[in-house]
Every structure is written in structure tokens, then in C-alpha cells.
């Protein structure tokens, strides 16, 4: 009887070995999953990374890979999201604002920090009348505004970025990296950094004012701030710009 049992075991040795290997793979996979390891785009194993986004406004929706939704519960909330080490996309959406999208690849064990742009779909602000003490001074500043050049660039408030116009192209230098941001067919009239950031700029051309991200990787967000007839502007505060459209002077919130 023992001989029969041995023969039976030997007969199914390959099957038992296969089952054992499968069980070990499953156990290893579960242990690795609990420790934060996932498959990457190239089917190699990598460790889960973290995406961090700071959202200024409550009730903002964050969509991850179009199948996961997170809604912020307070103003200026920082959301940390664990993500597998592969390609992802994120969409940030809030009522009354243009949606913001970014594609990126999470490196193994990496930490990616994203800074969405929040631009209202309907520009708001106030008209500055000619009897306002500041009207003529602001109007004069806008008319006399000179585009930055390579020899005389414009710097971001954090001093990390410098920018200028070259052959009607917006050139930005951020910590030794050079970016050709955009080169429109229409003439650029004014150019400033957006708020207190060095990764985004505001420019006017033709009948509109736009905000655009410096880096083209992973979707270069390009959003209109104001549309009129022939607007010129200057930026003197992180919260608004002064716009001169014809003889109408406005303070437009950005």
C-alpha cells in the first residue's frame, strides 16, 4: 500500500509542484500588495507613489483615471492620493470654473505635487471710471507697458522663473530649464507671470487674454481669462489684472 501511495505521489509530482508554485506566487503577490508594490506600465514591479494636490476651494471634485472621485471638504485642502507606479490622469473640476487636466506617470515610490489652475468661466471685476483718482495713472501704465526681452526679462515673484519674448514666442527659464511656451500667429501685446507662480503665464493677443502653463508635458492647460475687442493689461496684484479694452478700464479678478 505504501508503494502504491509513493507511485501515486510521483505520478502527480509535477501537478503538486505546479500547485505549490502557484500558491507561493499568490502569497508573494498578497504580501507585496500589502507592502505597496504594483505592476508598472512595462510589467515590472514598482512601489506605490503619492500624488499631492492642494485645492483652494471647498467642494472641488478630483477625478483620478476617470473612475475615482474625491471631493474636498474644506478650503486650501491638501489631498494625498496613493497611486500605482504607472500612467495616470487627473481632472480637477469646480462649478463655475474651467476644468483642469493633467496626464503623468507616477515613478516607483515617487511623490508628485500638482498645482491646478482655477480660472472662472465668467470674468468678474469692476469698471474703473474716469473720475477715479487712479484711472489715468493705471491707463498710462498699461499703454506704456513694454514686453520683456532676453536682455531685460520679467521675473516671477518667487524669483524661480524669468521670461521674455523672442520672435513672438514666449520663452520661460525656470531654474536653468528653458521652455518655449507658445508662439501664436497673432502678436503678443502683454506678458506676465500668473499670480505668484513661475510655472504659468498670462498674455494678451488679438481680442483675448489667456493663461497658459509653461511646461507642455502631460497636457498644457490653456485657458481664456478675458475676451473683448482689443485688450491690453498689466498685473500689479496676485488676485487681479488691470485690463484696458478701448477706452474701458477694468479690474478683472484672476
HUCORKA-V40723 format. One record per residue. N is the residue number from 1. RES is the residue in three letters. PSI is psi in radians with two decimals (* if undefined). NEAR is the number of other ideal C-beta (glycine too) atoms within 12 Angstrom. D_CENTER is the distance of its C-alpha to the mean C-alpha in whole Angstrom. Layout:
# HUCORKA-V40723
[[N	RES	PSI	NEAR	D_CENTER] [N	RES	PSI	NEAR	D_CENTER]]
This chain:
# HUCORKA-V40723
[[1	UNK	-0.69	7	72] [2	UNK	-0.69	8	70] [3	UNK	-0.70	9	71] [4	UNK	-0.71	10	69] [5	UNK	-0.76	11	66] [6	UNK	-0.76	12	66] [7	UNK	-0.64	12	66] [8	UNK	-0.69	14	64] [9	UNK	-0.79	15	61] [10	UNK	-0.64	14	61] [11	UNK	-0.64	12	61] [12	UNK	0.37	15	58] [13	UNK	-0.78	14	56] [14	UNK	-0.66	12	54] [15	UNK	-0.80	14	53] [16	UNK	-0.69	15	52] [17	UNK	-0.72	14	51] [18	UNK	-0.76	13	48] [19	UNK	-0.73	14	48] [20	UNK	-0.76	15	47] [21	UNK	-0.77	14	45] [22	UNK	-0.77	14	43] [23	UNK	-0.76	14	43] [24	UNK	-0.69	14	42] [25	UNK	-0.78	14	39] [26	UNK	-0.79	14	38] [27	UNK	-0.77	14	39] [28	UNK	-0.71	16	37] [29	UNK	-0.74	17	34] [30	UNK	-0.72	13	34] [31	UNK	-0.77	13	34] [32	UNK	-0.68	18	31] [33	UNK	-0.76	17	29] [34	UNK	-0.50	12	30] [35	UNK	0.03	15	29] [36	UNK	0.38	20	26] [37	UNK	2.44	22	26] [38	UNK	2.91	26	25] [39	UNK	2.45	19	25] [40	UNK	-3.12	24	22] [41	UNK	-0.56	17	22] [42	UNK	0.23	12	25] [43	UNK	0.13	10	27] [44	UNK	2.88	13	27] [45	UNK	2.34	22	27] [46	UNK	2.94	25	24] [47	UNK	2.57	25	23] [48	UNK	2.40	29	21] [49	UNK	-3.05	28	18] [50	UNK	2.28	25	15] [51	UNK	2.22	35	12] [52	UNK	2.25	23	11] [53	UNK	2.25	33	9] [54	UNK	2.14	22	11] [55	UNK	2.11	33	12] [56	UNK	-0.43	23	14] [57	UNK	2.36	24	16] [58	UNK	2.72	15	18] [59	UNK	0.60	19	19] [60	UNK	2.37	32	15] [61	UNK	2.35	27	15] [62	UNK	2.09	37	12] [63	UNK	2.13	26	13] [64	UNK	2.10	28	13] [65	UNK	0.46	23	15] [66	UNK	0.18	15	16] [67	UNK	0.07	11	19] [68	UNK	2.28	20	18] [69	UNK	2.33	18	17] [70	UNK	2.32	26	17] [71	UNK	2.22	20	18] [72	UNK	2.57	24	17] [73	UNK	-0.01	16	21] [74	UNK	2.86	15	20] [75	UNK	2.60	15	18] [76	UNK	0.67	15	16] [77	UNK	2.32	20	16] [78	UNK	2.11	21	15] [79	UNK	2.18	31	14] [80	UNK	2.17	20	15] [81	UNK	2.07	28	15] [82	UNK	2.32	23	18] [83	UNK	2.55	35	17] [84	UNK	2.70	30	19] [85	UNK	1.31	31	19] [86	UNK	-2.96	26	18] [87	UNK	2.45	20	15] [88	UNK	2.91	36	13] [89	UNK	2.57	26	11] [90	UNK	2.40	39	9] [91	UNK	2.25	29	9] [92	UNK	2.21	35	9] [93	UNK	2.37	26	12] [94	UNK	2.42	27	15] [95	UNK	2.28	16	18] [96	UNK	-0.05	16	18] [97	UNK	2.70	28	15] [98	UNK	2.42	25	13] [99	UNK	2.65	25	11] [100	UNK	2.32	33	7] [101	UNK	2.54	27	7] [102	UNK	2.32	34	6] [103	UNK	2.48	24	9] [104	UNK	2.85	28	10] [105	UNK	2.14	23	13] [106	UNK	2.07	36	14] [107	UNK	2.78	22	17] [108	UNK	2.12	24	20] [109	UNK	0.30	21	20] [110	UNK	3.03	23	17] [111	UNK	1.91	21	15] [112	UNK	2.28	26	11] [113	UNK	2.13	21	9] [114	UNK	2.53	37	5] [115	UNK	1.63	28	5] [116	UNK	2.75	38	5] [117	UNK	2.29	36	7] [118	UNK	1.87	34	10] [119	UNK	2.17	34	13] [120	UNK	2.52	23	16] [121	UNK	-0.36	18	18] [122	UNK	1.89	16	21] [123	UNK	2.35	30	21] [124	UNK	2.76	19	23] [125	UNK	-2.67	25	25] [126	UNK	2.60	16	29] [127	UNK	2.37	20	31] [128	UNK	2.03	26	33] [129	UNK	2.79	17	37] [130	UNK	-0.38	15	39] [131	UNK	-0.01	10	41] [132	UNK	2.34	17	38] [133	UNK	-0.46	10	39] [134	UNK	-0.13	18	35] [135	UNK	-0.97	22	35] [136	UNK	-0.58	18	37] [137	UNK	-0.77	18	35] [138	UNK	-0.77	30	32] [139	UNK	-0.73	27	33] [140	UNK	-0.71	16	34] [141	UNK	-0.71	22	31] [142	UNK	-0.79	35	29] [143	UNK	-0.63	19	32] [144	UNK	0.03	14	33] [145	UNK	2.30	27	29] [146	UNK	2.37	19	29] [147	UNK	2.47	30	26] [148	UNK	2.59	28	25] [149	UNK	2.99	16	26] [150	UNK	-0.61	18	26] [151	UNK	-0.44	12	29] [152	UNK	1.25	13	28] [153	UNK	2.94	26	24] [154	UNK	2.36	32	22] [155	UNK	2.61	20	20] [156	UNK	2.80	29	18] [157	UNK	-0.46	18	19] [158	UNK	-0.04	16	18] [159	UNK	0.23	15	20] [160	UNK	-0.41	20	17] [161	UNK	2.57	34	17] [162	UNK	2.56	30	19] [163	UNK	2.76	41	19] [164	UNK	2.99	32	22] [165	UNK	2.34	32	23] [166	UNK	1.94	24	25] [167	UNK	0.77	15	27] [168	UNK	0.31	21	24] [169	UNK	2.46	25	21] [170	UNK	2.05	43	19] [171	UNK	2.26	31	19] [172	UNK	2.35	41	17] [173	UNK	2.06	27	18] [174	UNK	1.93	27	16] [175	UNK	1.01	16	18] [176	UNK	-0.06	10	20] [177	UNK	2.33	17	18] [178	UNK	2.41	21	18] [179	UNK	2.29	30	16] [180	UNK	1.79	23	17] [181	UNK	-0.91	38	14] [182	UNK	2.61	32	17] [183	UNK	1.48	19	20] [184	UNK	2.85	23	21] [185	UNK	-0.48	10	25] [186	UNK	2.70	16	26] [187	UNK	2.31	19	26] [188	UNK	2.27	35	23] [189	UNK	-0.67	31	25] [190	UNK	2.67	38	23] [191	UNK	2.20	41	20] [192	UNK	2.79	46	18] [193	UNK	2.61	39	15] [194	UNK	2.05	38	13] [195	UNK	-2.24	29	15] [196	UNK	0.48	21	15] [197	UNK	2.70	30	12] [198	UNK	0.00	30	12] [199	UNK	0.08	34	9] [200	UNK	2.48	40	9] [201	UNK	2.80	45	13] [202	UNK	2.34	45	15] [203	UNK	2.72	47	18] [204	UNK	2.48	41	21] [205	UNK	2.51	33	23] [206	UNK	-2.07	21	26] [207	UNK	0.29	19	25] [208	UNK	2.85	30	22] [209	UNK	2.30	41	19] [210	UNK	2.72	39	16] [211	UNK	2.39	41	12] [212	UNK	2.51	39	10] [213	UNK	2.58	35	8] [214	UNK	-0.83	37	10] [215	UNK	2.27	28	9] [216	UNK	-0.16	19	10] [217	UNK	2.45	17	10] [218	UNK	0.67	20	8] [219	UNK	1.96	24	8] [220	UNK	1.79	26	8] [221	UNK	2.31	36	7] [222	UNK	1.88	27	11] [223	UNK	2.35	32	12] [224	UNK	2.39	28	16] [225	UNK	-0.72	42	17] [226	UNK	2.45	40	20] [227	UNK	2.24	21	23] [228	UNK	-2.29	24	27] [229	UNK	-0.99	17	29] [230	UNK	1.17	24	29] [231	UNK	2.46	33	26] [232	UNK	2.75	41	26] [233	UNK	2.87	41	24] [234	UNK	2.68	34	24] [235	UNK	2.13	37	22] [236	UNK	0.00	22	24] [237	UNK	2.64	18	22] [238	UNK	-0.25	19	18] [239	UNK	-0.24	18	19] [240	UNK	2.93	28	20] [241	UNK	2.74	41	22] [242	UNK	2.20	41	25] [243	UNK	2.26	41	26] [244	UNK	1.96	35	29] [245	UNK	1.77	29	30] [246	UNK	-2.14	16	33] [247	UNK	0.18	19	35] [248	UNK	2.16	25	33] [249	UNK	2.27	34	31] [250	UNK	2.64	34	28] [251	UNK	1.96	30	26] [252	UNK	2.21	37	23] [253	UNK	2.38	22	20] [254	UNK	*	38	16]]
